[in-house]
C-alpha cells in the first residue's frame, strides 16, 4: 500500500503533471473570480428593477451555470474525456 502511494506521488510530481495541475488551478481561480465579478455587475444593474426573490434566482442561475462551465473547462484541461456527457 505504501508503495502505491509513493508511486502515485512520483507520478504527480512529474513536470507534465505539475503543468496540468497548475493550469487547472489557474483556470479554477480565475474562472470563479471572473464569475463573481460578472454576478456582482449583473445583480447591481438589476437590483432596482427586480424583486428580491427574482434577484436571488438570477444570482443562483449565474453562479451554478458559470460554475458548471468553469469546472468542465478545468476538467477538460486536466485531460478527462468529457465526450460522454
C-alpha angles and dihedrals in degrees: 000000000000089000092056092050091049091049091049092052091048090053092049092051095056112116096245092051092047089053091053092047091049092047092049091049091050092048092051096046096044093039095053092043091053090044091054092049091050091049093051093048094049094045092050091052094047099041094094096046105042135059120248093256094050091046090052090050092050090049092051093047090052094047097045096042094044093044090051091052094046093049092048092050089050092049090049090051089050088060101254116148107236098172091107091063 
